[in-house]
């Protein structure tokens, strides 16, 4: 019994030290992780709306709904937003650039954990390039990636649903 208490105490001490070290490392790296995520988001915004010089976040409470992209003359050139859909093995998050009238400019898959070689092909230009210059009412005509139908459909459905939602918000805002 005495030995069991001693081993329990040693295990608790090891867990306490490990938790303290993890908390310390987290506090040291948190700012850098946030800065890296913001940098990646800004890069994605520029990729889906290259004409955008300044991106203004439109928020509801503390949640970013979408970004308004303005050119150097402060003219609205597009809207960017994130769309997330459930793929075969993970959520697939995309950044979408859309013209104010509802035409998709470009999309970029920014995160996924789909099957390498199959589902991961939804991030390739051969698939994402099909979205360019398509009206949001015409996204059903996009060809799915062979062998990755679930992942492809997740991206198409997520982009369609979110684009319609954002378009409605913009139309209501301009009234």
Secondary structure, 3 states (H helix, E strand, C coil): CHHHHHHHHHHHHHHHHHHHHHHHHHHHHHHHHHHHHHHHHHHHHHHHCCCCCEEEEEEECCEEEEEEEECCCCCEEEEEEEEEEECCCCEEEEEEEECCCCEEEEEEEEECCCCCCCHHHHHCHHHHHHHCCEEHHHHHHCCCCCCCHHHHHHHHHHHHHHHHHHHHHHHHHCC
